[in-house]
Amino acid sequence: MKKSLIVIFLVIFTLLLSGCWSKRELSDLAIVSALGIDKINDEYYISVQIVNAGEMSGSKSSGGQSPVATYHTTGKSLFEAVRKLTTTTPRRAYFTHMQLVVFGEEFASEGIAEALDFMARDQAIRSDFNFVVAYNSTAKDILSVLTPIEKLPAKKMLNSTLASQDAWGSTKFIDTEDLISELGGEHKSTVLSAIELVGDKEKGKGPDNVERIETSAVLHFIGFGVFKKDKLIGFLTESESIYYNFLMDNIKSTIINTSCPNKGSITTEIGKSKTTIHGKFENGIPKINVKIDIEQNVAEVKCNIDLSEEKTLKMIDKRTATYIKGNIEQTINTIKKDYQVDILNFGEVLHREDYQAWDTIKDDWSTIFPELEVNVDVNVHTFGTATLVNPIPQE
């Protein structure tokens, strides 16, 4: 009797299963690896980078086709433009595996809010891809460049973002949720990694760009694009972007070059950085105190110094601290004076420290921020000199 009941239960349970009624065959889909957004007149101009699955497989590659194909279309809305892709692509565009969205510079300067709204609402688009902004270029041109070594250009750009974020400090990965959160915050500002096309963009589209030792066109991250509300208003240099990341406590590792006491230079590797920011009000006037604690290794020495002496290491500590402090202060001044937008979140710090005092100035923050007093304190400790204690003597 029990066996009969079990069989009946299994039959009913099997009938209730949905199975694969909504499945999509891979052969029916065009997998989108990257999306580029520009604007021509009043219409959106989108570019999609479609993966050529056959060419991505090393064992099955015919060698005669590009690993990706880029398709373009226009529409009065992004939703319309995406649907119109069906008139161009050989299969329906599938965005679930998208890794990157590129905003053209001109488009970003007009505002990215509508694009974000579309991507946040569309259930066919996941939120875990990275956003970047083109520098002195369109998204179309960025996505048309073929890249060597990494066959998939979108993957190359994502890898470069993550590698630079971890080892150099001039980029950052930001997904849909984080970008919407930052632009929807009280001060409505953010930064996006900026990418530049260097070289001949027409040659960069052809197979020669991946077949030569030296490519005709390369994609290079140059720093951060600065956004006020949803509009691009300018760019930080690569150096300023690194020190912005110091302030935001985003530095995992980077390289610092300082001068020796007489001549030559010392290169150190930052291995650990911790930034603490506090705010206070003195007689109703807001002030910010930034404290950064850094640990570093000596990576390269181009002068005659004795690394076995404690005073030498203290000298290196002091020079590195002075150098970093100066660059951070310069970066803060650039942000305050040139862009006048609180991408450093100092307002949020002041709000946390004293919300009552903050309420009295928040409506005037846009005029107060450029004149805000910011004190920077940098402490550096050198804890390693690599395997070679002292440098090879130099003339």
C-alpha positions in Angstrom: 0.0 0.0 0.0 2.8 2.4 0.9 4.6 1.7 -2.4 1.4 2.5 -4.3 1.0 5.8 -2.5 4.6 6.7 -3.2 4.2 5.9 -6.9 1.1 8.0 -7.1 2.8 10.9 -5.3 5.8 10.8 -7.6 3.5 10.8 -10.7 1.5 13.8 -9.4 4.8 15.6 -8.4 6.3 15.0 -11.9 3.2 16.4 -13.6 3.4 19.6 -11.5 7.0 20.3 -12.5 7.3 23.1 -15.0 10.2 21.4 -16.9 12.0 23.4 -19.5 9.0 25.0 -21.1 10.7 28.5 -21.0 14.2 27.4 -21.9 16.2 29.2 -24.5 18.6 27.3 -26.8 22.1 28.8 -27.0 21.9 28.5 -30.8 18.9 30.9 -30.8 20.6 33.6 -28.8 23.1 36.4 -29.5 25.1 36.7 -26.2 25.9 40.4 -25.5 29.2 41.0 -23.7 29.0 44.8 -23.7 26.6 47.6 -24.3 27.6 51.1 -25.5 25.3 54.1 -25.3 25.6 57.3 -27.3 23.1 59.8 -28.5 22.6 61.3 -32.0 20.3 64.3 -32.0 17.3 63.2 -29.9 17.7 59.5 -30.4 19.7 56.9 -28.5 22.4 55.2 -30.5 23.4 51.8 -29.0 26.2 49.4 -29.8 26.2 45.8 -28.7 29.2 43.6 -28.7 28.0 40.1 -29.6 30.1 37.0 -28.8 31.1 34.7 -31.7 31.0 31.5 -29.7 32.7 29.4 -32.4 35.7 31.8 -32.5 36.0 32.0 -28.7 36.8 28.3 -28.6 40.4 27.8 -29.4 39.9 24.2 -30.5 37.0 25.0 -32.8 38.0 28.4 -34.1 38.0 28.7 -37.9 40.5 31.5 -37.6 38.7 33.5 -40.3 36.2 35.4 -38.2 36.4 38.0 -35.5 35.7 36.6 -31.9 33.1 39.4 -31.6 30.8 41.4 -33.8 29.4 44.8 -33.0 25.9 45.8 -34.1 24.3 49.3 -33.9 20.8 50.7 -33.9 18.9 53.8 -32.8 15.7 54.5 -31.0 13.7 57.3 -29.2 14.2 55.2 -26.0 16.7 52.6 -25.0 13.9 50.0 -24.8 13.0 50.7 -28.4 16.6 50.6 -29.6 17.2 47.3 -27.9 14.1 45.8 -29.5 15.1 47.2 -32.9 18.3 45.2 -32.6 16.3 42.2 -33.9 16.3 43.9 -37.3 20.1 43.8 -37.4 21.4 40.9 -35.3 21.2 37.3 -36.6 19.7 36.2 -33.3 17.8 37.9 -30.4 20.2 39.8 -28.2 20.6 38.1 -24.8 21.9 40.5 -22.0 22.2 38.1 -19.0 25.9 37.6 -19.5 26.7 41.3 -20.1 30.0 42.4 -18.4 30.3 46.1 -19.3 28.3 49.2 -20.2 30.2 52.1 -21.8 28.7 55.6 -21.8 30.0 57.8 -24.7 31.4 61.1 -23.4 28.9 63.4 -25.1 26.0 61.2 -24.0 27.2 61.1 -20.4 27.5 64.9 -20.3 23.8 65.1 -21.2 22.8 62.7 -18.4 22.7 59.0 -17.7 19.6 58.8 -15.5 17.3 57.4 -18.2 19.8 54.8 -19.1 20.1 53.7 -15.5 16.4 53.6 -15.1 16.0 51.3 -18.1 18.7 48.9 -16.9 17.4 48.8 -13.4 13.8 47.9 -14.6 14.6 45.4 -17.3 14.5 42.0 -15.8 16.5 40.5 -18.7 19.5 42.6 -17.6 21.4 41.6 -14.4 23.0 44.3 -12.2 26.5 42.9 -11.7 28.2 44.4 -14.7 30.7 47.3 -14.6 30.1 50.9 -15.9 32.8 53.0 -17.5 32.7 56.3 -19.4 34.6 57.0 -22.7 37.2 59.8 -22.6 37.2 62.0 -25.8 35.4 59.3 -27.6 32.1 57.6 -28.3 31.0 54.3 -26.9 30.7 53.0 -30.5 34.4 53.6 -31.1 35.4 52.0 -27.8 33.4 48.8 -28.5 34.7 48.5 -32.1 38.3 47.9 -31.1 39.7 44.3 -31.2 42.1 43.5 -28.4 45.0 41.0 -28.4 45.5 38.2 -25.9 42.0 38.6 -24.5 39.8 37.7 -27.4 36.7 39.3 -25.8 37.2 43.1 -25.6 34.6 43.5 -22.9 36.5 41.0 -20.8 39.7 42.8 -21.4 38.2 46.1 -20.2 36.7 44.4 -17.1 40.0 42.7 -16.3 41.9 45.9 -16.7 39.5 47.7 -14.3 39.9 45.0 -11.7 43.7 44.7 -12.1 44.2 48.4 -11.9 41.9 48.7 -8.9 43.9 46.1 -7.0 47.5 46.9 -8.1 47.6 50.6 -9.2 44.5 52.3 -7.7 43.3 54.5 -10.6 40.0 52.6 -11.3 37.0 51.2 -9.6 34.4 48.6 -10.3 30.8 49.9 -9.9 27.6 48.0 -10.7 24.1 49.1 -11.2 23.0 49.1 -7.6 26.0 51.0 -6.3 25.8 53.6 -9.1 22.1 54.2 -8.5 22.8 54.4 -4.8 25.6 57.0 -5.2 23.6 59.1 -7.7 20.5 58.9 -5.5 22.3 59.9 -2.3 22.0 63.3 -0.7 24.7 64.9 -2.8 24.0 63.0 -6.0 27.5 62.6 -7.3 29.9 59.8 -8.2 32.9 58.9 -10.4 33.2 56.3 -13.1 36.4 54.8 -14.5 37.3 56.6 -17.8 38.6 54.7 -20.8 40.5 56.2 -23.8 41.1 54.9 -27.3 44.7 55.5 -28.2 45.9 55.1 -31.8 44.1 54.6 -35.1 40.5 53.7 -34.4 39.9 52.5 -38.0 42.8 50.1 -37.9 41.7 49.0 -34.4 38.6 47.5 -35.9 40.5 45.1 -38.1 42.3 41.8 -37.6 45.7 43.5 -37.9 45.2 45.0 -34.5 45.5 41.6 -32.9 48.1 40.1 -35.3 50.9 42.6 -34.8 53.4 42.8 -32.0 52.5 46.5 -31.6 48.8 47.1 -32.0 47.5 50.1 -34.0 44.9 51.0 -31.3 44.7 50.2 -27.6 42.1 50.8 -24.9 43.6 52.6 -21.9 42.1 53.7 -18.5 43.1 57.3 -17.8 41.4 58.0 -14.4 37.9 58.9 -13.3 35.0 60.8 -14.9 33.3 63.1 -12.4 29.5 63.1 -12.3 27.3 65.8 -10.7 23.8 64.5 -10.4 23.7 62.2 -13.5 25.8 64.4 -15.8 29.5 64.1 -16.6 31.3 67.4 -15.7 35.0 66.5 -16.2 37.8 64.1 -15.5 40.4 63.5 -12.8 43.9 62.7 -14.0 45.3 59.2 -13.4 47.3 60.6 -10.5 44.3 62.4 -9.0 42.2 59.3 -9.3 44.8 57.3 -7.3 44.7 59.9 -4.5 40.9 60.1 -4.7 41.0 56.3 -4.0 43.3 57.0 -1.0 40.7 59.3 0.4 37.9 56.8 -0.2 39.8 54.0 1.5 39.9 52.0 -1.8 43.7 51.6 -2.1 44.8 47.9 -1.9 48.2 48.5 -3.4 50.0 51.1 -5.5 53.5 52.5 -6.2 55.0 55.7 -4.9 58.2 57.4 -6.3 60.0 59.8 -4.1 63.4 61.6 -4.3 66.5 60.6 -2.4 68.2 63.2 -0.1 71.0 64.0 -2.6 70.1 62.6 -6.1 68.2 59.6 -7.4 64.9 58.2 -6.4 63.2 55.5 -4.2 60.2 53.4 -5.3 58.0 51.9 -2.6 55.1 49.6 -2.8 52.0 50.4 -0.7 50.9 47.2 0.9 48.3 48.5 3.2 46.3 51.8 3.5 43.6 52.7 6.0 41.8 56.0 5.8 39.7 57.5 8.6 37.7 60.6 8.1 36.0 62.6 10.9 34.0 65.8 10.8 33.3 68.5 13.4 31.7 71.9 13.8 33.6 74.8 15.4 31.3 77.7 16.1 29.0 76.4 13.4 31.8 76.1 10.8 32.3 72.6 9.4 35.8 71.0 9.3 37.1 67.7 8.0 40.1 65.7 9.4 41.6 63.0 7.3 44.0 60.4 8.8 45.7 57.9 6.6 47.9 55.1 8.0 50.1 53.3 5.4 52.5 50.4 5.4 54.9 50.0 2.5 57.9 48.0 1.2 61.0 49.4 -0.5 60.7 48.1 -4.1 63.6 49.9 -5.9 66.4 52.2 -4.9 68.3 54.4 -7.3 70.7 56.2 -4.9 73.3 55.4 -2.3 71.6 55.0 1.0 72.0 52.5 3.9 68.7 50.6 4.4 70.0 48.8 7.4 69.9 52.0 9.5 66.8 53.0 11.3 67.2 56.7 10.4 67.2 55.8 6.7 63.8 54.0 7.0 62.4 56.9 9.0 63.6 59.2 6.2 61.8 57.1 3.7 58.7 57.1 5.8 58.7 60.9 6.1 59.4 61.5 2.4 56.6 59.1 1.3 54.2 60.7 3.8 55.0 64.2 2.6 54.6 63.2 -1.0 51.2 61.5 -0.5 49.9 64.3 1.7 50.8 66.9 -0.9 49.1 64.9 -3.7 46.0 64.3 -1.6 45.7 68.0 -0.8 46.1 68.9 -4.4 43.4 66.4 -5.4 41.0 67.8 -2.7 41.6 71.3 -4.0 40.9 70.2 -7.6 37.7 68.6 -6.6 36.6 71.6 -4.5 37.6 74.4 -6.8 37.3 72.9 -10.3 34.2 70.7 -9.9 32.6 71.9 -6.7 30.8 68.6 -6.1 31.1 66.4 -3.0 32.3 63.1 -4.6 34.3 62.6 -1.4 31.2 62.3 0.8 32.4 64.8 3.3 28.7 65.9 3.8 27.7 62.4 4.9 30.6 62.5 7.4 29.4 65.7 8.9 25.9 64.5 9.0 26.9 61.4 11.0 29.1 63.4 13.4 26.5 66.1 14.2 23.2 65.8 12.4 21.7 68.9 14.1 24.5 71.1 13.0 24.4 69.6 9.6 20.7 70.4 9.2 21.6 74.1 9.6 24.0 74.1 6.6 22.9 71.3 4.3 20.9 73.6 2.1 24.0 75.7 1.5 26.4 72.8 1.1 27.1 73.5 -2.6 28.5 76.9 -1.7 30.2 75.8 1.6 32.0 72.8 0.1 34.4 74.7 -2.1 35.6 76.6 1.0 35.6 73.6 3.4 38.7 73.3 5.6 40.3 69.8 5.2 43.2 68.7 7.4 45.2 65.8 6.1 47.5 63.7 8.3 49.5 60.8 6.7 51.6 58.3 8.7 53.8 55.8 6.9 55.7 52.8 8.2 58.3 50.9 6.0 58.3 47.3 7.1 60.3 45.6 4.4 63.3 46.2 2.2 63.0 43.1 0.0 65.8 40.5 -0.1 68.5 43.0 -0.8 69.1 45.2 2.2 71.3 47.8 0.6 71.3 48.9 -3.0 74.1 48.2 -5.4 76.5 51.2 -5.1 76.1 53.8 -7.8 78.5 56.5 -9.0 
